[in-house]
């Protein structure tokens, strides 16, 4: 700060933060752009300083553990969590930052220098470390040296591509082995998104991912050419849901989402919010719409406008008890037909021989079951009524 080459102390950094918080002087537009660039370089230099301090802290902690007689494989335990606490991030991210710091400081001096001088960002340095993760220390250093003069001149995507090309050139076997190993990491995740939406993400091999998207895009374009009002993005999303769940997403599908809400919110239009495990709170109106869905708009899938009739909640009672020889029979909430011969009830009972199997029956009074019932359904004759039974795997109490 005074122009001499010495280490910056914690107090000096805090003073700089305080000065930045005071605002900037009156500048013209050219000066503002210049200041933005300098502050961006400061972010890179700050990330490099964090990496150096993190490595020094880890070395100090491991030395203290070694002096205390801690086994070698347990000396670094908890270091990543402390780094994460200092950075106000999760322990997993703390471990990632610590690994990145060790790679930059100990194995990639050119990339570390570019970060230290503000020529690249922390994300660019992360891409460099990722691209060379499969290489030995010597080969990683070679890629770092050959990429040093190009750092800061390429985009992030071009930087990663160039580093991966050099990694393949130096050790093609390791690069191919890494790609094959990555296939085993394929998975599907779901995480919340703003405005009661969610991200459904699939990590797949590139050929499978491109093939899936091409199939969705082809179907979406064919549907759009038929005069559908939805956009291509909406059609791709609806096609994905339809093919995975096997139902029309505009209508909805019966799945157990474990929505929790009070009786006042459900039946008396109370203002209390619902709670969806794994997502969080839901507005009362949206929770009621999930419990008693209204025909949505085909384009936006929003509930019907006020004034349109709402369907009664379709609630099936849960059966926790084990029944005796006769099943527990309750009227189905959707059985509103005035014709006695077409009234339907649902029966649920438990098999004492197979406690993890649920037996469900649909009993038709006065007429045989409809012919649409699949012939593959296992049939059993109940002593008290003619019923068709289906054996379903038990997955916990369900309510729809």
C-alpha positions, 0 to 999 in steps of 0.5 A: 500500500505504501509502495514497498514490497511487504506483506499486507496485514489484516488491518490494512485489508480491513482499512481498504474495505472501509475505503471502498465502502465510502464510494468512488470519486466523481469520474467520467465514463472512461474513468469508471470503466478503468476503475471496474477493470482495476477492481476486477484485477483486485478480485483475482489478486485477493483470490490468489492471496486467499489461496496462499494463506489457505495453503500456509494454514493447512501446512501449519495445522498438519505440522501441529498434528504431526507433532501431537502424534496424529496419524498421517492420514488424519492430519488434515481433518477439519482444515477444509471446514475451517477454511469454509467457515472463514469464507462463509461457505459450506464444508464441501466448498471449503475442501474444493477451495483448499484443493484448488489452492494447493494445486495453484501454489504447489503445481501451477506457478504460471496460473497462480502468477496470472491470478495474483496479478489480476490477469485471470479470475478465480474461475479461470484458474479453476478451469485450468486445474480441472483440465489438468487434474488427470495428469501427473505433477510433471505433465501438469506443470508442462501444461501450465508453462505452455499456457502461461502466456495465453492466460488472460487473452482467451475466454474461459471456454477457449482456455479450458479447451486449450488446456484439455487439448494439451493434456490429451497431447501429453498423456492421452491414456490418462485423458481417456481413462478420466473420460471413461471414469466420468461415465460412472458419475452419471446421475440425476438431481433436482434442486429448487429454483425461484418462483416455485420452480425447480431444476431437473438436471441429468449428468450423462455421456455427451452422446446420450445427452445430445440424443435426448435433447435432439429427440425432445427438440424434434417432438417439440418442433413437430407439435409446434408445426401443428399449431400448438400455442406453446413455445419450443422451450415449453414444448420440450419441457412438457415432452420431457415430463410426459415421457418420464412420467407417462402423463400429460403435464398440463393435467398433472399426475398422481405422485406423492410429494408429501405436501404438509399444510394445516386443515384451515389452509386446505378447507377454510382458505386460511393464509398459512403457507404449506411446506414441501420437504426438500423445497421449502414453504409454498404460498397458501393458494399454490398449496391448495391448487396442488391439493385440489387442482384446477384445469390449467392454461395450456400455455403457462399451466397457471390455474384457471381464472377466478370465477371458474368452478373448482373441483373438490379436493381428491383426498384418499384416506391413509390406511395404517391399520392391518385389517382382518379377513375383510378389507377396509372399504371407504367411498372414493371421493370421486364417486359422485354418480347417481347411478348405483350400478356405477358407484365405485369404492376403494378398498385397501387392506394389508397382507399378514404374510407379506407385510411390505405389500399393499393390496388395493381393490376397486369394487364395482357394485352391480356390474363387473369391472370395466374391460379396460382393466389390464388382464395382467392384474392378478385376480383374487375373489373376495368372500364378500364381493367380486373384486379385482385385486392388484399387487403393488409394491409398498412405498409408504403411506400415500395420499393423493 
